[in-house]
C-alpha cells in the first residue's frame, strides 16, 4: 500500500496532482470554446502583460473615439499614423516563429511521454522476469532487486522535478525526500545514509546498480537460463537510458536566445496591434484585440507548459498516478 497511487503525492508535498485533461471532441464548437476548465485561458487572464497591452489599447481607442487624438492619424503618412502593411510584416514573422516554437515544444512533449512510459514498461518487465526466473529460489534477491528498482524510479521523479524547479542537486530538499522514502518503506535508514552521500543526479543510477547487484545474486542462486542475467541487465539498462534521456531533454530547452527573440516579437506585435486597432470608432475594436492577444499569449503559455510536462499544469503528465 505504501507504493499506492497517493504515495508520490505525499512524498513530493504537492496538494494538487497534475492530470492530462481528457475531453470529448463531440461536445460541439460552442461548448468546447466556452470551456475554461483545463485550458490556458485562466493563466492568460491572470497575466499582467495581457492586461497591460489591453489597457494600452483601450487608452488609444478611447482617446481616438472622444477626440483626444486627431483624425489625421488615420492617414498612414501622418506623424503618428500606422500603415497596416507595416503591422502585417511583424505579425507574419511572429506567427511563423511562434508556430515553429509550438511544434518544437509539442514534439518534445511527445518524446518525453514515450520515454517515461517506456521506463515504466521496462520496470514491469524486470519485476516479471525476476519473479518468474528467480522466484522462490532466492526470494530475498527478488525483493531487494525490485525494491531498489522501484526506489530508482522514485528518485528519478524527484530529479526531474528538481530540474524543472531549478533546485540544486544536493541539499536539504534532497535529504528530505530520502527521509520520506524511509517513512514509506521504500528505503532503509542505512541505505538513506549511503544515498545522502551521493548527489541527487546520481541517486537513481546508484539505486539501479544496487538492483543489478541483487539481480546477479538471484540469477546465480536460481540456476536459471544462462542468459537470464543478461536479459535482466538489459531491462535495467533501458530504464537507465530512459532516465538519462529525460534529464538531458529537460536540461536542454529551446535556447534562451530564441525564446527571448520570440517574446520580443510578440510584445512588439501586440503593441502595434493595440495602437493600430485603437485608431477606429468601432466598438468591436477592443473585442477583436482582446481575442487576438488572448490567442497569441495563450499559444505561448501552452507551448511553455508542453516543454516541461512534469509539474502541476493542466497539460502535465499524471506522474503520480503512473
N, C-alpha and C positions, 0 to 999 in steps of 0.2 A: 504493500500500500504506500510505502514511503516513496516509491517511484511512480506514483499515480499521476493523474492529469494535473493536479494542483501543486505538485512538489516544486517545480521550477518557478512557479509564480511566487511562492513563499521565499525561495532562495534568492530570487532577484529583487524582492521587495517592490514589486510593481502591483498596484491595486487594479489596474485595468489591463486586460490582455489584448494584444493586437490580433485581429482576426481579418482574414481576407473576406471582403464583403461579397456575399452571394446575392445575385439579383435575378429577376425574371425578365427576360428580354421580350416577353409577350405582354408586358403591362401597358404598353401604349406610349406614344410620344409625350403626351401631356403629363401623365402620371410620373413618367420617368424624369422629365425635365423639371418638374416641380418638387422632386425629392431633394432633401437636404442631407438626410442620414447617409453616411458612407461616402460623402462627396468632399471635394476640396473647397466648396463654396464657403462653409463657415470659417475656414482658415483664411481665405482671401478677404472675407468681410471683416476679419479681425486684424487685418494688416494695416499698419499706419500709412504705408506707401500708397495703398489703394485709395484711402480717403484723402490723402494729401493731393494726389492728382485730380480726384473728383472735385475737391474744394477749389483747386486752381481753375478747373473747367467752369465751375459754377460762377466764380468771380468774373471770368471773361464773359460768360454768357449773359449774366445779369447786367454787367457794365455795358455791353453792346445793346441789350434789349431796352434798357432805360436811358439810353443816350449818353452815357458817360464816355463812350468810345465813338468816334466819328464813323459815319457810313463809308467814308473813303477807304477804310481799312478793308473793305470787300474787294478793292482793286488789288490784284497781286503785285502790281508795280508800286503800290504805296509804301511808305516807310515801314509800317507795321503790317502790311498785307502779307498773306502767305498763300502761295500757289499750291493747290493740292497735288500737282505733279512732283513738287519737292517732297511733300509728305509721303507720296507713293514710293519714292526711291527708298527712303528709310524703312517704310513698312515692308516692302518686298524683301529687303536684305534681312531684316529682323525675323520675318516669318520663316525664311529659309534656315537661318541659324537656329531658331527655336525648334523647328521640326526635326532638324538633324540631332539636336541635343536630346529631344524626347525619344527618338529612335535609339540612340545610344543607351539611354537610361533604361528603356524597356528591354533591350537586348541583354543588358547586364542583369536586370531583374529575372529574366527567364533563365539565364545561365546559373545564377545563384540558387534558384529554386531547384533546378535539375541536379546540381551538385549536392545540395543539402539532402534532398530526398534520396539520392544515391547513397549517401553516407548511412542513412537510416536503414536502407535495404541491406547494405553490406553488414551492418551490425546485427541485423536479424539473421543473416546467413551465417555469420560467425558463431552466434549463440546456438543456432540449429546444428551446425557441424560439431560443435563441442559436445552437445547433448547426445547426438547420435553416435559418434565415433569414440568418444571418451566415456561419457555417461557414468554408470555405476562403477567403472573400473578405477576411476580417480575422481570421485565427487568433489573433493576439496579443490582440485585443479580447475574443474569446471566452474565452481562457484567463484573462485578468485579471478580467473581469467575474464569471465563475463562481467563481474563487478567492476574490474579495472577498465574494461572496455566501455561500460556504461559511464563510469567516472570520467573517462576521456571525453565522452560526448557532452557531459555537463560542463566540463572545463572549457570545451570548445565554444559553447554558447556564451559563457562568461567572457571569453576572449573576444568574441565577435562584438558583444555589447560594449566592451572596453574600447575597441577600435572605433565604434560608432560614436561613443561619448567623448573620445579623445583622452581617456584616462591613462595614467602611467601604467606600465606593465607590471609594476610591483607596488607594494604599499598596503595601507590598511584595508582598502576596498577588496583587494585580492585575498587577504588573510581572513576577512570577514566571510567571504564566500566559502572558504575552506571550512570555517567553523560551522557554517550552515550545512555543508555536506556531511560533516561528522554527526551533527544532530539528527540528520535523516538516515543515517546508517550506510551511506554510500562510501564513506571514508572513515578509517580508523585513526585514533589520535596519533599513533606513531607514523602513520602514512602522511597525516596532515603536517607533522613536523618536518618530514622529508620534503614534501612539496613546497613548504614555506620557504625553503632554501633555494627554490627554483623560480626564475622569473615567470610571470603569468603566461607569456607567449610560448614557453616550453613545457608547461604543465600537462597539457593534453597529450603531447608526444611522450612525455615521461610515463603517464598512465598507460599508454598503448604499449610501451616497452615492457611494463610490468605484466600486462595481459599476454604479450608474446612469450615471456619467460615461463609463465604457468601453463600456457598452451603447449609449449615444448615439453614440460614435465608430464602433462597429461597425455600427450601423444606417445611419449616413451613408455609410460606405465600401462597404457591401454593396449599396446602392441597391435595397433590397428593397421590400416593400409600404409604402405611405405611412403606414400605421398601426402598423408593427412596433414603433417605439419606444414608442408609447402602450401597446401590449399588454405589452411588457417592463416598462415602468414600473408598470403595474397589478399585475403579479406581485410586484414589489419593494414596492409599497405594501401589498399584502396581507400579505407577510412582516412588514413593519414594524408593521402594525396588530396582527398576532398577537403579536409581541414585546411591544408595549406593553400589550395586554390581559393577558398572562400576568404581567408585572411589576406592573401595577395590582392584579390579583387577589391576588397573593402579598403585596402591601403592605397589603391591606385584609382582614385576617382577621375572624372573628366578634369583635365588640367585647369587650375585656377585661372590662368590667363584667358582661356576660352570662356569660362564661366563669368569672369569679370567683364569681358568684352560683350557677351550676350546680355548681361544685366544692364550695362551701359546703353546698349542699343534699345532695350525695352524701355528704359527710363526716357531716353530721347524720343522714342516713338510715342509714348504716352503723353509726354509734354507737348509734342507737336499736335497730337490729336486733341488734347484738351483745349489748346488755343484755337486751332482751325475750326473745330466743331462748335466753338463758342461764338464764332462770328456769324450768327444767324438769329432770327427772331423765332424760329420754330421751337415749339415746346418739346419736340421729340429729340432735340439735340442732346440733352442730359441723359435721356433713356438710352440712346444709341451709344453714347460714350460709356455709360455705366456698364452695359453688357460687353462692349468691345474690350474694355480694360479688364473686366472680370474674366473673360476668356483668356486674354494674354497672360495675366498674372496667374490665373488658375493652372494653365498649362505648365508654367514654370514651377509652381509649387508641386504639382503632380509629378513632374519629372524628377524633382529633387527627392521626393518621397520614394519613388521607384528605385533610385540609385542606391539606397541603403534600406533594404526591407527587413531589418532585424531590430525594429523599435516598437513604438506604440501607435504608429499611424494606421489609418484605416486600410491602406494597401499592404501593410507589412504581413509577413508570413506568420501563421499561428504556431510559432515555435513551441510555445508552452504545451499546446495540445499534442503536437508531434512527439 
